[in-house]
C-alpha cells in the first residue's frame, strides 16, 4: 500500500507536471472506484477546470481545481496515478479505471489492478470535514517529540498499531512502522504508554528519518507502487527489517523475527536489540 513517501512522491511529480493544465475531457470506465460523485458528475464538474496544484494529505493525493473542488485519490494497495503521453503500456492501460485528458495532449490515468482504492470529488467544506477525521502529519513540526509522547502516553495499544492508526498519526503504514521501530530499538508489541521519554525521542527521530530518506529515494516498490511516470521507488534497498524476516539484523546480527502477532500484520523485528 502506498504510504506517505510514495504518495508524497506522486503528488510532487504531478504538481510539477500538471499544475496550470486544463482538463478538457474525462471518462470513467470502472465506476466502482468513485466516491462522493457519479461518473456523469465527475465528468461534468471537472471538464474545463484548470489544475491549481497537486499535494498530499495523509496517504491521499489531492488535486486542487481552480473552482475550489478537489480530486481526492486514495491509492490503497494497487492504485497509481500515471501520466500518459500516448505510450502507456497495455499492461497498465487495461487497469485504468478513469482518466482525465489535459490541454497539452497528455492523459492522467487512475490505474488500480484490484480496484480497492478510491477517487472522490469534494468541495472545500466536504474536504475539510473529511480531513478533520485524520490525525497529525508526522513530518509536520507540530508533531514534536513532546507531542508524540502525549499521544503514546494515553494508549494501551501496541506501539506499532498506534503508529499506523490514521486517526492519530497519518501516513505511516506497515513498512515504515517496522522500520521506525527498528531504528528506535523498540519492540513493536510494547504498550505505547510504556515508552520512556528517551525511547519516545528515539522513536520520533526514527519516524522522521525513515520517512524523509524514503521520500528522497522516491518511495518503496515491491510490486505495484509506481510514481506518476511509471517508475519504481528505490528505498527497498535500504530497508533494515521489512521483508527481511529470518535474515541477520543489520545492527546486531541476530536473526530477525517475522510474526503476525501484532494486529495481524506482518511485523519484522530484532528480539535482541529491540526492547
Buried (B, 14 or more C-beta within 10 A) or exposed (E): BBBBBBBBBBBBBBBEBBBEBBBBBBEBBBEEBBEBBEBEEBBEBBBBBBBBBBBBBBBBBBBBBEEEBBBBBBBBBBBBBBBBEEEBEEEBBEBBBBBBBBBEEBBBBBBBBEBBBBBBBBBEEBBEEBBEEBBBBBBEEEBEBEBBBEBBEEBEBBBBBBBBBBEBBBBBBBBBBBBBBBBBBBBBBBEBEBBEEEBBBBBBBBBBBBBEEBBEBBBBBEEBBBBBEBBBBBBBEEBBBBBBBEEEBBBEEEEBBBBEEBBEBBBBBBEBBBE
